[in-house]
């Protein structure tokens, strides 16, 4: 009776201290949300739980690219950009050159708030900038910022070298095309699946802008593109021993899953053991255009599309794993604050009970995040706080496994005692 009166008095005192802006939440355990957590789980304007739902995905992959220009019809800005590319990057870059120029690192430092990973790839046909950014990033703004970075580099290069830009040949007094900004030369592609499919087709030697009849799996030129992907990925995914070792590499898990898959698809698309139809495209056989298109379609179906599906699932798994880790860390912080508010200090047994209670509450939301389904975070945090507080009010009792062990021990002891009693009484008459 005294404990009940003291509990009612404590609840009344706490209710009197609650600010008017924080609504009081009555939870299943018939406990009130602690004051230290009320701003987190009840106020929709503050705290990390203000989101209506927690999405399992928090980033998206974008591709910003520029292709080799047609020197007869290209704009002045396009020719300026490609002249800088040929002079600075060349037709091909080694891993050491990628590290020296630090293109990928500069892209990450350009927008550190939204850009998580970046990779710059250069070959004789195109310049690709692959970016993993937050969902809040605007693709057009991201393209504009990256194009501005390249435009600035071209301007500095022109001031230092004063190059002679190749001018187009215009017969018959053709009208000069109005010069455009370098920012207008770049094109963008958004979406993890779309970007992965583009990179996979480039690695396989079947880029989207080309015809299937141009597929040449035994061409050293197309194989050279695969080597460029490998050099760019190796330089951006590892730390430079000569540079600051504390800085993380610009290309990590998300882009790493896509690039590793593209390299595997590029090798598989040229493997005669995996795709026997490739034998008909040997240079000595002189295959027809229809046969080349048919074999290219087979390579897309067996090497590219399955690899794209695996890469997308790997990116989703990495994203959901990261979200699960952050979600559980925040839930544990909420449970710890609720337990400290209820007791002030926790013994080891009390910590164990709180951990078990929080695990039971987080089991279903964790599975939902791993299955790429949204979770209502404020509701889960309220349940976590209530479960942590309720776990401290329970009487101390052993859990089910411990009860089973003690039952088996007592049963075995009784069997031993019965056997000893039988031996002491002697054989039955």
C-alpha positions in Angstrom: 0.0 0.0 0.0 2.8 2.4 0.9 4.6 1.6 -2.4 1.4 2.4 -4.4 1.0 5.7 -2.6 4.6 6.7 -3.2 4.3 5.7 -6.9 1.1 7.8 -7.3 2.8 10.8 -5.6 5.9 10.5 -7.9 3.7 10.4 -11.0 1.8 13.4 -9.9 5.0 15.3 -9.2 6.5 14.4 -12.6 3.2 15.4 -14.4 3.3 18.8 -12.8 6.8 19.4 -14.2 5.9 18.5 -17.8 6.0 21.5 -20.2 2.8 22.3 -22.0 4.5 21.9 -25.4 5.3 18.2 -24.7 2.2 16.0 -24.7 2.2 13.2 -22.2 2.2 9.7 -23.7 0.6 6.9 -21.8 2.2 3.6 -23.0 1.2 0.0 -22.6 3.4 -0.5 -19.5 1.3 2.3 -17.8 4.5 4.4 -17.4 5.0 8.0 -18.6 7.7 8.9 -21.0 10.8 10.2 -19.1 11.3 13.9 -19.3 14.8 13.4 -20.9 13.1 11.5 -23.7 9.9 13.5 -24.2 11.6 15.9 -26.6 12.8 12.9 -28.6 9.7 10.7 -28.9 6.8 13.1 -28.4 7.7 16.5 -29.8 7.4 16.4 -33.7 9.6 19.5 -34.1 12.7 18.3 -32.3 14.8 15.3 -31.9 15.9 12.6 -34.3 12.5 10.9 -34.2 10.7 13.7 -36.1 10.7 11.7 -39.3 7.3 10.1 -40.0 9.0 6.9 -41.3 12.5 5.5 -41.6 13.3 4.5 -45.1 15.7 1.6 -45.6 17.5 3.5 -48.4 19.1 6.8 -47.9 21.3 7.3 -51.0 21.2 7.1 -54.8 23.8 6.7 -57.4 24.2 9.3 -60.2 26.3 9.3 -63.4 27.5 12.6 -64.9 29.3 12.0 -68.2 30.6 13.7 -71.4 31.4 11.8 -74.6 34.1 12.3 -77.2 33.0 15.1 -79.5 32.6 15.1 -83.2 35.2 17.7 -84.2 33.2 18.8 -87.2 30.0 19.6 -85.4 31.0 20.0 -81.8 30.5 23.3 -79.9 33.4 25.4 -78.8 32.9 24.5 -75.2 32.9 20.7 -76.0 36.1 21.0 -77.9 37.7 23.1 -75.1 36.8 20.4 -72.6 38.0 17.5 -74.6 41.3 19.3 -75.5 41.9 19.7 -71.8 41.1 16.1 -71.3 43.5 14.9 -73.9 46.3 17.1 -72.5 45.8 16.3 -68.8 44.2 12.9 -68.7 45.4 11.5 -72.1 43.7 8.7 -73.9 44.2 6.4 -70.9 45.3 6.8 -67.3 47.2 4.5 -65.0 46.4 3.9 -61.3 49.3 6.2 -60.4 48.0 9.0 -62.6 44.5 8.7 -61.0 46.1 9.0 -57.6 48.1 12.0 -58.6 45.3 14.0 -60.1 42.8 13.2 -57.2 39.7 13.7 -59.4 37.5 11.5 -57.2 38.7 13.1 -54.0 37.9 16.6 -55.4 34.3 15.5 -56.3 33.7 14.3 -52.7 35.2 17.5 -51.2 33.1 19.6 -53.6 29.8 18.6 -51.9 30.7 16.9 -48.7 27.2 17.3 -47.2 25.4 15.2 -49.8 28.2 13.3 -51.7 29.3 10.1 -49.9 31.3 8.4 -52.6 32.7 9.4 -56.0 34.7 7.8 -58.9 36.0 9.5 -62.0 36.7 7.3 -65.0 38.5 8.5 -68.2 39.0 6.6 -71.4 39.4 7.4 -75.1 35.6 7.6 -75.6 34.1 9.3 -72.5 34.7 10.8 -69.1 32.4 9.4 -66.4 31.8 10.7 -62.9 29.9 8.2 -60.7 28.5 9.6 -57.5 26.7 8.1 -54.5 24.7 10.9 -52.9 22.0 11.4 -50.4 18.4 11.1 -51.5 18.0 14.8 -50.7 20.5 15.7 -53.4 19.1 17.4 -56.5 20.6 15.6 -59.6 20.6 18.9 -61.7 22.3 20.8 -58.9 24.8 18.0 -58.5 25.5 17.9 -62.3 25.9 21.7 -62.3 28.5 21.7 -59.4 30.6 18.9 -61.0 30.5 20.6 -64.4 31.6 23.8 -62.7 34.6 22.0 -61.2 35.7 20.8 -64.6 35.1 24.2 -66.2 37.3 25.8 -63.5 40.1 23.3 -64.3 39.8 24.0 -68.0 40.1 27.8 -67.4 43.2 27.3 -65.2 44.7 25.1 -67.9 44.0 27.6 -70.7 45.7 30.4 -68.7 48.7 28.3 -67.9 49.3 26.7 -71.3 47.5 28.9 -73.8 46.6 25.9 -76.0 45.5 25.9 -79.6 42.0 24.5 -79.7 41.2 22.4 -82.8 38.7 24.3 -84.9 36.0 22.5 -86.9 36.1 22.5 -90.6 33.0 24.2 -92.0 32.8 24.1 -95.8 30.7 26.5 -97.8 30.8 29.3 -95.2 28.6 27.4 -92.8 27.2 29.5 -89.9 29.4 29.4 -86.9 27.7 27.6 -84.0 27.1 29.8 -80.9 29.5 28.8 -78.1 28.0 27.2 -75.1 29.2 26.8 -71.6 31.0 23.6 -70.5 28.2 23.0 -68.1 25.9 22.3 -71.0 28.1 19.6 -72.4 27.6 17.2 -69.5 24.7 14.8 -69.3 23.4 13.0 -66.2 21.7 9.7 -65.4 20.1 9.0 -62.0 19.1 5.7 -60.3 21.2 2.9 -59.0 19.8 0.4 -61.5 20.2 2.7 -64.5 23.7 3.7 -63.6 24.7 0.1 -62.9 23.3 -1.0 -66.3 25.2 1.7 -68.1 28.6 0.8 -66.4 28.0 -2.9 -66.9 27.4 -2.4 -70.7 30.5 -0.2 -71.0 32.6 -2.9 -69.3 31.1 -5.6 -71.5 31.9 -3.6 -74.7 28.2 -2.8 -75.5 27.7 0.8 -74.4 24.0 2.0 -74.6 24.7 4.6 -77.2 26.2 2.1 -79.7 24.5 -0.5 -81.8 24.6 -4.2 -80.9 26.3 -4.9 -84.2 29.4 -3.0 -82.9 30.0 -5.7 -80.2 33.6 -7.0 -80.6 34.5 -9.2 -77.6 38.0 -10.0 -78.9 39.0 -6.4 -79.7 42.0 -5.2 -77.7 40.5 -1.7 -77.8 37.3 -2.7 -76.0 39.3 -4.7 -73.5 41.3 -1.6 -72.8 38.2 0.1 -71.5 37.9 -2.7 -69.0 41.4 -2.0 -67.8 40.6 1.7 -67.4 37.7 0.8 -65.1 40.0 -1.5 -63.1 42.7 1.3 -62.7 40.2 3.9 -61.7 38.5 1.7 -59.2 41.8 0.5 -57.7 43.0 4.1 -57.2 39.8 5.3 -55.7 39.0 2.4 -53.4 42.4 2.3 -51.5 44.3 4.8 -49.5 47.4 6.5 -51.0 50.5 5.6 -49.0 52.1 9.0 -49.9 49.1 11.1 -49.0 47.2 11.6 -45.8 46.4 8.1 -44.5 43.7 9.3 -42.2 41.4 10.3 -45.0 38.9 7.6 -46.2 39.0 6.5 -49.9 36.4 8.2 -52.1 35.0 4.9 -53.4 33.8 2.6 -50.7 31.0 0.0 -50.3 28.2 1.4 -52.5 30.2 2.2 -55.6 32.5 -0.7 -54.9 29.6 -3.2 -55.3 28.7 -1.7 -58.7 32.3 -1.5 -60.0 33.2 -5.0 -58.9 30.1 -6.3 -60.5 30.9 -4.4 -63.8 34.4 -5.8 -63.9 33.0 -9.3 -63.4 30.4 -8.7 -66.1 33.0 -7.4 -68.5 35.1 -10.6 -68.1 32.1 -12.8 -68.3 30.9 -11.2 -71.5 34.2 -12.2 -73.2 34.4 -15.7 -71.7 33.8 -18.4 -74.3 33.3 -21.0 -71.7 30.4 -19.1 -70.1 29.0 -17.9 -73.5 29.8 -20.5 -76.2 28.1 -18.3 -78.9 31.2 -16.0 -78.8 33.2 -18.4 -80.8 31.2 -17.4 -83.9 32.6 -13.9 -83.6 36.2 -14.9 -84.0 38.0 -12.4 -86.4 38.8 -15.2 -88.8 35.1 -16.2 -89.2 33.9 -12.8 -90.4 30.5 -13.0 -88.7 27.5 -11.1 -90.2 25.9 -8.1 -88.6 22.8 -10.2 -87.6 25.0 -12.8 -86.0 26.9 -10.1 -84.1 23.7 -8.5 -82.8 22.4 -11.9 -81.7 25.5 -12.8 -79.8 25.6 -9.3 -78.2 22.0 -9.9 -77.0 23.0 -13.2 -75.5 25.9 -11.5 -73.7 23.5 -8.9 -72.3 21.1 -11.6 -71.0 23.8 -13.8 -69.5 26.4 -11.4 -68.3 25.0 -7.9 -67.9 21.4 -8.2 -66.7 22.1 -10.8 -63.9 25.0 -8.8 -62.7 22.9 -5.6 -62.6 20.3 -7.4 -60.4 23.0 -8.6 -58.1 24.7 -5.2 -57.8 21.4 -3.5 -57.1 20.6 -6.0 -54.3 24.0 -5.6 -52.8 23.7 -1.9 -52.7 20.3 -2.2 -51.1 21.7 -4.6 -48.5 24.6 -2.3 -47.7 22.2 0.6 -47.3 19.7 -1.3 -45.1 22.6 -2.6 -43.0 23.9 0.9 -42.4 20.4 2.1 -41.6 19.8 -0.8 -39.2 23.1 0.0 -37.4 22.1 3.7 -36.9 18.6 2.8 -36.0 19.6 0.3 -33.3 22.3 2.7 -31.9 19.7 5.4 -31.5 17.2 2.9 -29.9 19.9 1.8 -27.4 20.6 5.4 -26.5 16.9 6.0 -25.9 16.7 2.9 -23.7 19.7 3.8 -21.7 18.4 7.3 -21.0 15.0 6.0 -20.0 16.6 3.4 -17.6 18.8 6.1 -16.0 15.9 8.4 -15.6 13.9 5.6 -13.8 16.7 4.4 -11.5 19.6 6.8 -11.7 22.1 3.9 -11.7 21.9 0.4 -13.0 23.3 -2.8 -11.8 24.6 -5.5 -14.1 21.5 -7.6 -13.8 19.3 -4.5 -14.5 21.4 -3.7 -17.6 20.9 -7.3 -18.8 17.1 -7.1 -18.4 17.0 -3.7 -20.3 19.1 -5.2 -23.1 16.8 -8.2 -23.5 13.7 -6.0 -23.4 15.1 -3.7 -26.1 16.1 -6.6 -28.3 12.6 -8.0 -28.2 11.1 -4.6 -29.3 13.7 -4.0 -32.0 13.4 -7.5 -33.6 10.4 -6.8 -35.9 11.6 -3.3 -37.0 15.0 -4.6 -37.8 13.6 -7.4 -40.0 11.4 -4.7 -41.7 14.5 -2.6 -42.5 16.4 -5.6 -43.8 13.5 -6.4 -46.1 13.6 -2.8 -47.4 10.3 -1.8 -45.8 9.8 1.6 -44.0 9.6 1.7 -40.2 7.8 4.3 -38.1 10.7 5.4 -35.9 8.9 7.6 -33.3 6.5 4.8 -32.5 9.4 2.3 -32.1 11.3 4.7 -29.9 8.3 5.1 -27.6 8.0 1.3 -27.3 11.8 1.1 -26.5 11.5 3.7 -23.8 8.5 2.0 -22.3 10.1 -1.5 -22.5 13.3 -0.3 -20.8 11.3 1.4 -18.0 9.1 -1.6 -17.6 12.0 -4.0 -17.4 13.2 -2.4 -14.3 9.9 -2.8 -12.5 9.8 -6.6 -13.0 10.7 -8.9 -10.1 14.0 -10.6 -10.5 13.5 -14.1 -11.8 15.6 -16.5 -13.9 14.8 -16.6 -17.6 13.3 -19.7 -19.3 16.6 -21.4 -20.2 17.9 -21.1 -16.7 14.7 -22.5 -15.3 15.0 -25.5 -17.6 18.6 -26.1 -16.5 17.6 -26.0 -12.8 14.7 -28.3 -13.4 17.0 -30.8 -15.1 19.5 -30.5 -12.3 16.9 -31.2 -9.6 15.4 -34.1 -11.6 18.9 -35.6 -11.9 19.5 -35.1 -8.2 16.3 -36.9 -7.4 17.2 -39.8 -9.6 20.6 -40.1 -7.9 19.0 -40.0 -4.5 16.4 -42.7 -5.5 19.2 -44.9 -6.9 21.2 -44.5 -3.6 18.1 -45.4 -1.5 17.5 -48.5 -3.6 21.1 -49.7 -3.1 20.9 -49.0 0.7 17.6 -51.0 1.1 19.2 -54.1 -0.6 17.5 -56.5 -3.1 13.7 -56.7 -2.9 12.3 -59.9 -1.3 
